């Protein structure tokens, strides 16, 4: 067995070897990789939750549906008319719901409750739209939806 200490230089003396033995470095890195692969799943603790799947369905706009807009300053609009108080919103919702139910009963068809469509500013606080949702539920509306702007390229054409 022989050992290479260095290569002879031009003047006849041997120069030290400048190559690094990377085998121990690779061994240490593989051991660390295995340790991380074993410990990471133990560190990540998740709660099992079944998330809903999202489908983009075009909104069916009916004349009896209520369109409410909420600005970032918590101003509420019924169509284009500004609503000053939550009580005014509640009263208007009850009147609109009763009128639509009476109209459908007079036509003799199946009674379908109208929907509330809320358009909310993306910079508003949740409490602004939360109060509107609660008030419209108190008025008797069962279906409340949100109008959003689809992302570019995510619109299906049928």
C-alpha positions, 0 to 999 in steps of 0.5 A: 500500500502506498500513500500519496503525500504530494506531487513533485514540483519543478524544483524537486521538492514535494508540494502538499496535496491540495485535494480535499477528501469529501467522503466524510463530508458526504457521510455527515450530510447523509446522516443529517438528512436522515435525522431531519427526515425522521424528525420533521413529521414529528414536529409538524402537528396538524389537525385533520380537517376536510376542506371544502372544494370550491367551484365557480358558479355563475350567479343567477341574478333574479329581480327579487334578489337583494344586492347589498354593498358594503364599503371599506368605511362600513357604509351599507347600500341597498342597491344604490340607496344608503342605509343609515342604521342596522334597524333600517336594514332589518326593517327593509329586509323584513318588508322586502321578504314579506312582499316577495313571499306574498307575490309568489303566493299570489302567483300560485307557484312554489315559494322560493325565498330570495337570496342576499348578495353582498358585495364587500370592499376587499379593504373592509373589516370583517365586522362590517360585513358580519353585522350585515349578515346577522341583520339579514338572517334576523330578517328571515333570509336563508341564502346569503352569498358573496359577490367576488371578482374572479382572478384573471384566467380563472373564468370558465366559459360555457 
